[in-house]
Amino acid sequence: MFLTLICKFVNYTIIHNIILPIIIKNVFILSSIIQFLLLVAGIEQNPGPDQSNKKNLKIVHNNVCSLLPKLDLINNELHEYDIICISESHLDKSITDDQIKLNGFHKPIRLDRNRHGGGVTIYIKNSLHFIIRNDISVSNLELLWVEVRNCSNEKFLVGVLYRPPNSNSNIWDLFSESVDKALDCNLPIFLCGDFNCDMMSNSSNSFKKLLNRLNLENVVWESTNFTTQTGTCIDLCVTNRKNLIKSVTVLTPICSSHSPVSVEISFKNLNNTA
């Protein structure tokens, strides 16, 4: 019995005073080596949120055919976007900004028709700065422009257009006048909206020529409106900097016959004008 106790004591002493310190020392050394290797490899031990897309920004446009009754749907389905462009907002002076505000966004920027139908609205995330560019807008055209500055201090123009079907032919003259003013700003332009001009039909040939003259390109080439069996491509995004477009996605309709059109922009190529 006594001998057994002596053996247990000796084993405890050896483990506690000799073996355990060696293990602890080696663990400390191993931990230091791992930390050094991580540092050399450029890996953060607590990296936090992924910042790989900090140079990217997402814009979405949707013709909602009346904004107010569909606000909850828009908030639920499109809240992830940085900029939300709305056409056919159907707003007038009787509807206040508070009635159509979205959490996380600045107060809505509006161009109301103040009579039946039409109208355009833009929502911009609180993290972005902007100014309304009324100086490049023109009368009798439902086209709203804002100049946006992102977190990296890069500036660009965002516009939203609603062109009613069967508009007078002079609407394209007004469109050209406004776009020419926008181009004079020497900034990237992203102009979204319901152009009511089917890009998959020969009827759009004159509009395509107009875009070519203005050095603008459309980036949406699939059906966006499904009031017919085949659909029409009328909800567009035109730009003077196609090289900044990372992706274009036509989403499933959420609140009207029109699909939201999502455009992701990458500013990594901002200084490359090719």
MINU-592419 format. One record per residue (C-alpha): residue in three letters; x, y, z. Coordinates in nm, 3 decimals, m for minus. Each point is the difference from the previous one (the first is absolute). Example, Ala and Ser with C-alpha at 12.3 -4.5 7.8 and 13.67 -1.06 7.14 Angstrom:
@rest = ala; X = 1.230; Y = m0.450; Z = 0.780
@rest = ser; X = 0.137; Y = 0.344; Z = m0.066
END
This chain:
@rest = met; X = 0.000; Y = 0.000; Z = 0.000
@rest = phe; X = 0.275; Y = 0.243; Z = 0.098
@rest = leu; X = 0.201; Y = m0.092; Z = m0.309
@rest = thr; X = m0.301; Y = 0.066; Z = m0.221
@rest = leu; X = m0.043; Y = 0.349; Z = 0.146
@rest = ile; X = 0.370; Y = 0.075; Z = m0.056
@rest = cys; X = m0.029; Y = m0.105; Z = m0.366
@rest = lys; X = m0.307; Y = 0.218; Z = m0.052
@rest = phe; X = 0.176; Y = 0.296; Z = 0.161
@rest = val; X = 0.311; Y = m0.049; Z = m0.212
@rest = asn; X = m0.210; Y = m0.029; Z = m0.318
@rest = tyr; X = m0.196; Y = 0.315; Z = 0.089
@rest = thr; X = 0.324; Y = 0.189; Z = 0.073
@rest = ile; X = 0.156; Y = m0.106; Z = m0.328
@rest = ile; X = m0.312; Y = 0.090; Z = m0.201
@rest = his; X = m0.059; Y = 0.331; Z = 0.178
@rest = asn; X = 0.358; Y = 0.125; Z = 0.027
@rest = ile; X = 0.167; Y = m0.144; Z = m0.309
@rest = ile; X = m0.236; Y = m0.126; Z = m0.271
@rest = leu; X = m0.275; Y = 0.264; Z = 0.030
@rest = pro; X = 0.237; Y = 0.301; Z = m0.027
@rest = ile; X = 0.155; Y = m0.155; Z = m0.311
@rest = ile; X = m0.343; Y = m0.045; Z = m0.160
@rest = ile; X = m0.107; Y = 0.357; Z = 0.088
@rest = lys; X = 0.327; Y = 0.140; Z = m0.134
@rest = asn; X = m0.034; Y = m0.190; Z = m0.325
@rest = val; X = m0.364; Y = 0.104; Z = m0.042
@rest = phe; X = 0.103; Y = 0.364; Z = 0.050
@rest = ile; X = 0.280; Y = m0.039; Z = m0.255
@rest = leu; X = m0.237; Y = m0.170; Z = m0.247
@rest = ser; X = m0.259; Y = 0.275; Z = 0.047
@rest = ser; X = 0.264; Y = 0.266; Z = m0.062
@rest = ile; X = 0.111; Y = m0.177; Z = m0.317
@rest = ile; X = m0.359; Y = m0.019; Z = m0.128
@rest = gln; X = m0.058; Y = 0.371; Z = 0.071
@rest = phe; X = 0.323; Y = 0.087; Z = m0.182
@rest = leu; X = m0.097; Y = m0.208; Z = m0.304
@rest = leu; X = m0.344; Y = 0.160; Z = m0.012
@rest = leu; X = 0.157; Y = 0.344; Z = 0.016
@rest = val; X = 0.243; Y = m0.080; Z = m0.282
@rest = ala; X = m0.285; Y = m0.142; Z = m0.210
@rest = gly; X = m0.203; Y = 0.318; Z = 0.053
@rest = ile; X = m0.288; Y = m0.181; Z = 0.170
@rest = glu; X = m0.185; Y = 0.191; Z = 0.272
@rest = gln; X = m0.078; Y = m0.200; Z = 0.312
@rest = asn; X = m0.327; Y = 0.196; Z = 0.043
@rest = pro; X = m0.079; Y = 0.113; Z = m0.354
@rest = gly; X = m0.351; Y = 0.130; Z = 0.075
@rest = pro; X = m0.248; Y = 0.058; Z = m0.284
@rest = asp; X = 0.110; Y = m0.089; Z = m0.353
@rest = gln; X = 0.122; Y = 0.318; Z = m0.169
@rest = ser; X = 0.067; Y = m0.159; Z = m0.339
@rest = asn; X = m0.305; Y = 0.167; Z = m0.157
@rest = lys; X = 0.049; Y = 0.344; Z = 0.151
@rest = lys; X = 0.065; Y = 0.139; Z = m0.349
@rest = asn; X = m0.329; Y = m0.141; Z = m0.129
@rest = leu; X = m0.340; Y = 0.165; Z = 0.004
@rest = lys; X = m0.341; Y = m0.138; Z = m0.095
@rest = ile; X = m0.276; Y = 0.193; Z = m0.176
@rest = val; X = m0.347; Y = m0.137; Z = m0.070
@rest = his; X = m0.282; Y = 0.143; Z = m0.209
@rest = asn; X = m0.364; Y = m0.105; Z = 0.008
@rest = asn; X = m0.314; Y = 0.134; Z = m0.161
@rest = val; X = m0.236; Y = m0.060; Z = 0.292
@rest = cys; X = m0.324; Y = 0.146; Z = m0.145
@rest = ser; X = m0.077; Y = 0.192; Z = 0.323
@rest = leu; X = 0.252; Y = 0.022; Z = 0.281
@rest = leu; X = m0.202; Y = 0.064; Z = 0.317
@rest = pro; X = m0.207; Y = m0.322; Z = 0.017
@rest = lys; X = 0.307; Y = m0.211; Z = m0.083
@rest = leu; X = 0.249; Y = 0.160; Z = 0.237
@rest = asp; X = 0.023; Y = m0.301; Z = 0.233
@rest = leu; X = 0.075; Y = m0.233; Z = m0.291
@rest = ile; X = 0.269; Y = 0.232; Z = m0.130
@rest = asn; X = 0.152; Y = 0.034; Z = 0.346
@rest = asn; X = 0.010; Y = m0.378; Z = 0.047
@rest = glu; X = 0.125; Y = m0.094; Z = m0.346
@rest = leu; X = 0.232; Y = 0.287; Z = m0.097
@rest = his; X = 0.138; Y = 0.125; Z = 0.332
@rest = glu; X = 0.346; Y = m0.151; Z = m0.064
@rest = tyr; X = 0.066; Y = 0.239; Z = m0.288
@rest = asp; X = 0.200; Y = 0.322; Z = 0.036
@rest = ile; X = m0.219; Y = 0.197; Z = m0.240
@rest = ile; X = m0.362; Y = m0.077; Z = m0.088
@rest = cys; X = m0.146; Y = 0.168; Z = m0.309
@rest = ile; X = m0.377; Y = m0.001; Z = m0.036
@rest = ser; X = m0.204; Y = 0.084; Z = m0.310
@rest = glu; X = m0.376; Y = 0.048; Z = m0.013
@rest = ser; X = m0.003; Y = 0.104; Z = 0.364
@rest = his; X = m0.351; Y = 0.154; Z = m0.037
@rest = leu; X = 0.067; Y = 0.256; Z = 0.274
@rest = asp; X = m0.138; Y = 0.349; Z = 0.045
@rest = lys; X = 0.019; Y = 0.281; Z = 0.255
@rest = ser; X = m0.251; Y = m0.170; Z = 0.227
@rest = ile; X = 0.252; Y = m0.277; Z = 0.079
@rest = thr; X = 0.278; Y = 0.108; Z = 0.237
@rest = asp; X = 0.359; Y = m0.122; Z = 0.007
@rest = asp; X = m0.064; Y = m0.160; Z = 0.340
@rest = gln; X = m0.270; Y = m0.218; Z = m0.151
@rest = ile; X = 0.242; Y = m0.156; Z = m0.248
@rest = lys; X = 0.329; Y = 0.000; Z = 0.194
@rest = leu; X = 0.218; Y = m0.311; Z = 0.019
@rest = asn; X = 0.210; Y = m0.078; Z = 0.307
@rest = gly; X = 0.371; Y = 0.030; Z = m0.067
@rest = phe; X = m0.049; Y = 0.241; Z = m0.290
@rest = his; X = m0.001; Y = 0.378; Z = m0.035
@rest = lys; X = m0.340; Y = 0.157; Z = m0.052
@rest = pro; X = m0.134; Y = m0.082; Z = m0.347
@rest = ile; X = 0.100; Y = 0.219; Z = m0.293
@rest = arg; X = m0.312; Y = 0.059; Z = m0.206
@rest = leu; X = m0.115; Y = 0.130; Z = m0.334
@rest = asp; X = m0.377; Y = m0.029; Z = 0.020
@rest = arg; X = m0.232; Y = 0.041; Z = m0.295
@rest = asn; X = m0.273; Y = 0.135; Z = 0.233
@rest = arg; X = m0.266; Y = m0.147; Z = m0.223
@rest = his; X = m0.102; Y = m0.352; Z = m0.097
@rest = gly; X = 0.289; Y = m0.246; Z = m0.035
@rest = gly; X = 0.368; Y = 0.054; Z = m0.071
@rest = gly; X = 0.261; Y = 0.143; Z = 0.232
@rest = val; X = 0.346; Y = m0.117; Z = 0.108
@rest = thr; X = 0.169; Y = m0.038; Z = 0.338
@rest = ile; X = 0.350; Y = m0.087; Z = 0.124
@rest = tyr; X = 0.104; Y = m0.145; Z = 0.337
@rest = ile; X = 0.366; Y = 0.024; Z = 0.105
@rest = lys; X = 0.156; Y = m0.185; Z = 0.294
@rest = asn; X = 0.101; Y = 0.213; Z = 0.300
@rest = ser; X = 0.365; Y = m0.102; Z = m0.049
@rest = leu; X = 0.014; Y = 0.188; Z = m0.332
@rest = his; X = 0.013; Y = 0.375; Z = m0.059
@rest = phe; X = m0.192; Y = 0.165; Z = m0.283
@rest = ile; X = m0.120; Y = 0.324; Z = m0.151
@rest = ile; X = m0.305; Y = 0.042; Z = m0.223
@rest = arg; X = 0.104; Y = 0.121; Z = m0.346
@rest = asn; X = m0.295; Y = 0.207; Z = m0.112
@rest = asp; X = 0.240; Y = 0.194; Z = m0.222
@rest = ile; X = 0.023; Y = m0.290; Z = m0.245
@rest = ser; X = m0.372; Y = m0.079; Z = 0.001
@rest = val; X = m0.236; Y = 0.146; Z = m0.260
@rest = ser; X = m0.367; Y = 0.095; Z = 0.014
@rest = asn; X = m0.272; Y = m0.232; Z = m0.128
@rest = leu; X = 0.214; Y = m0.310; Z = 0.046
@rest = glu; X = m0.036; Y = m0.246; Z = 0.287
@rest = leu; X = 0.372; Y = m0.038; Z = 0.057
@rest = leu; X = 0.160; Y = 0.053; Z = 0.341
@rest = trp; X = 0.378; Y = 0.030; Z = 0.049
@rest = val; X = 0.210; Y = m0.028; Z = 0.315
@rest = glu; X = 0.376; Y = 0.021; Z = 0.044
@rest = val; X = 0.116; Y = m0.264; Z = 0.246
@rest = arg; X = 0.327; Y = m0.029; Z = 0.191
@rest = asn; X = 0.091; Y = m0.338; Z = 0.144
@rest = cys; X = 0.209; Y = m0.087; Z = 0.307
@rest = ser; X = 0.319; Y = 0.017; Z = m0.210
@rest = asn; X = m0.088; Y = 0.355; Z = m0.108
@rest = glu; X = m0.071; Y = m0.107; Z = m0.359
@rest = lys; X = m0.272; Y = 0.198; Z = m0.176
@rest = phe; X = m0.251; Y = m0.112; Z = m0.261
@rest = leu; X = m0.342; Y = 0.094; Z = m0.136
@rest = val; X = m0.313; Y = m0.210; Z = 0.046
@rest = gly; X = m0.315; Y = 0.076; Z = m0.193
@rest = val; X = m0.346; Y = m0.152; Z = m0.017
@rest = leu; X = m0.233; Y = 0.052; Z = m0.297
@rest = tyr; X = m0.362; Y = m0.073; Z = m0.072
@rest = arg; X = m0.101; Y = 0.039; Z = m0.363
@rest = pro; X = m0.375; Y = m0.056; Z = m0.044
@rest = pro; X = m0.107; Y = m0.222; Z = m0.290
@rest = asn; X = m0.109; Y = 0.189; Z = m0.311
@rest = ser; X = 0.194; Y = 0.309; Z = 0.108
@rest = asn; X = 0.053; Y = 0.283; Z = m0.247
@rest = ser; X = 0.308; Y = m0.043; Z = m0.217
@rest = asn; X = 0.157; Y = 0.314; Z = 0.149
@rest = ile; X = 0.052; Y = m0.186; Z = 0.328
@rest = trp; X = 0.324; Y = m0.140; Z = m0.143
@rest = asp; X = 0.118; Y = 0.355; Z = m0.071
@rest = leu; X = m0.061; Y = 0.083; Z = 0.367
@rest = phe; X = 0.176; Y = m0.321; Z = 0.098
@rest = ser; X = 0.302; Y = 0.091; Z = m0.213
@rest = glu; X = 0.013; Y = 0.349; Z = 0.147
@rest = ser; X = 0.008; Y = m0.134; Z = 0.356
@rest = val; X = 0.251; Y = m0.276; Z = m0.075
@rest = asp; X = 0.231; Y = 0.247; Z = m0.177
@rest = lys; X = 0.001; Y = 0.210; Z = 0.317
@rest = ala; X = 0.076; Y = m0.308; Z = 0.206
@rest = leu; X = 0.288; Y = m0.100; Z = m0.229
@rest = asp; X = 0.151; Y = 0.347; Z = 0.041
@rest = cys; X = 0.050; Y = m0.085; Z = 0.370
@rest = asn; X = 0.269; Y = m0.252; Z = m0.101
@rest = leu; X = m0.125; Y = m0.259; Z = 0.247
@rest = pro; X = m0.109; Y = m0.362; Z = m0.037
@rest = ile; X = m0.372; Y = m0.010; Z = m0.085
@rest = phe; X = m0.245; Y = m0.274; Z = 0.094
@rest = leu; X = m0.345; Y = 0.085; Z = m0.136
@rest = cys; X = m0.275; Y = m0.249; Z = 0.085
@rest = gly; X = m0.369; Y = 0.005; Z = m0.071
@rest = asp; X = m0.300; Y = m0.112; Z = m0.198
@rest = phe; X = 0.078; Y = 0.128; Z = m0.349
@rest = asn; X = m0.304; Y = m0.172; Z = m0.158
@rest = cys; X = 0.224; Y = m0.087; Z = m0.292
@rest = asp; X = 0.041; Y = m0.372; Z = m0.063
@rest = met; X = 0.369; Y = m0.063; Z = m0.062
@rest = met; X = m0.079; Y = m0.342; Z = m0.150
@rest = ser; X = m0.223; Y = 0.152; Z = m0.269
@rest = asn; X = 0.088; Y = 0.178; Z = m0.323
@rest = ser; X = m0.215; Y = 0.288; Z = 0.124
@rest = ser; X = 0.288; Y = 0.100; Z = 0.227
@rest = asn; X = 0.252; Y = 0.053; Z = m0.282
@rest = ser; X = m0.026; Y = 0.379; Z = 0.007
@rest = phe; X = 0.049; Y = 0.000; Z = 0.378
@rest = lys; X = 0.306; Y = m0.224; Z = m0.035
@rest = lys; X = 0.145; Y = 0.248; Z = m0.248
@rest = leu; X = m0.069; Y = 0.281; Z = 0.248
@rest = leu; X = 0.185; Y = m0.187; Z = 0.276
@rest = asn; X = 0.290; Y = m0.055; Z = m0.238
@rest = arg; X = 0.015; Y = 0.372; Z = m0.080
@rest = leu; X = 0.004; Y = 0.081; Z = 0.372
@rest = asn; X = 0.272; Y = m0.262; Z = 0.063
@rest = leu; X = m0.229; Y = m0.190; Z = 0.235
@rest = glu; X = m0.050; Y = m0.376; Z = 0.016
@rest = asn; X = m0.294; Y = m0.199; Z = 0.126
@rest = val; X = 0.096; Y = m0.294; Z = 0.223
@rest = val; X = m0.340; Y = m0.175; Z = 0.027
@rest = trp; X = m0.079; Y = m0.247; Z = m0.277
@rest = glu; X = m0.280; Y = m0.226; Z = 0.121
@rest = ser; X = m0.371; Y = 0.033; Z = 0.068
@rest = thr; X = m0.088; Y = 0.221; Z = 0.295
@rest = asn; X = m0.375; Y = 0.053; Z = m0.045
@rest = phe; X = m0.244; Y = m0.286; Z = m0.033
@rest = thr; X = m0.333; Y = 0.142; Z = m0.112
@rest = thr; X = 0.038; Y = m0.202; Z = m0.321
@rest = gln; X = 0.073; Y = m0.368; Z = m0.047
@rest = thr; X = 0.359; Y = 0.059; Z = m0.108
@rest = gly; X = 0.079; Y = 0.305; Z = 0.212
@rest = thr; X = 0.176; Y = 0.321; Z = m0.098
@rest = cys; X = 0.336; Y = 0.151; Z = 0.089
@rest = ile; X = m0.101; Y = 0.353; Z = 0.101
@rest = asp; X = 0.151; Y = 0.042; Z = 0.349
@rest = leu; X = 0.353; Y = 0.101; Z = m0.084
@rest = cys; X = 0.325; Y = 0.127; Z = 0.143
@rest = val; X = 0.218; Y = 0.210; Z = m0.229
@rest = thr; X = 0.350; Y = 0.114; Z = 0.084
@rest = asn; X = 0.307; Y = 0.174; Z = m0.138
@rest = arg; X = 0.226; Y = m0.230; Z = 0.205
@rest = lys; X = m0.093; Y = m0.357; Z = m0.082
@rest = asn; X = 0.340; Y = m0.113; Z = 0.131
@rest = leu; X = m0.121; Y = 0.082; Z = 0.353
@rest = ile; X = m0.296; Y = m0.238; Z = m0.025
@rest = lys; X = 0.082; Y = m0.321; Z = 0.185
@rest = ser; X = m0.336; Y = m0.174; Z = m0.044
@rest = val; X = m0.356; Y = 0.056; Z = m0.121
@rest = thr; X = m0.286; Y = m0.213; Z = 0.131
@rest = val; X = m0.367; Y = 0.003; Z = m0.095
@rest = leu; X = m0.183; Y = m0.109; Z = 0.314
@rest = thr; X = m0.337; Y = m0.166; Z = 0.048
@rest = pro; X = m0.287; Y = 0.255; Z = 0.004
@rest = ile; X = m0.100; Y = 0.096; Z = 0.353
@rest = cys; X = m0.283; Y = 0.252; Z = m0.022
@rest = ser; X = m0.089; Y = 0.064; Z = m0.365
@rest = ser; X = 0.039; Y = m0.151; Z = m0.346
@rest = his; X = 0.348; Y = 0.155; Z = m0.013
@rest = ser; X = 0.307; Y = m0.184; Z = 0.126
@rest = pro; X = 0.246; Y = 0.190; Z = 0.220
@rest = val; X = 0.332; Y = 0.042; Z = m0.181
@rest = ser; X = 0.310; Y = m0.024; Z = 0.218
@rest = val; X = 0.331; Y = 0.153; Z = m0.105
@rest = glu; X = 0.319; Y = m0.054; Z = 0.200
@rest = ile; X = 0.273; Y = 0.257; Z = m0.053
@rest = ser; X = 0.369; Y = m0.050; Z = 0.072
@rest = phe; X = 0.215; Y = 0.312; Z = 0.030
@rest = lys; X = 0.327; Y = m0.194; Z = m0.031
@rest = asn; X = 0.013; Y = 0.099; Z = m0.367
@rest = leu; X = m0.094; Y = 0.363; Z = 0.060
@rest = asn; X = 0.329; Y = 0.135; Z = m0.134
@rest = asn; X = m0.012; Y = m0.231; Z = m0.301
@rest = thr; X = m0.214; Y = 0.164; Z = m0.267
@rest = ala; X = 0.029; Y = m0.290; Z = m0.244
END
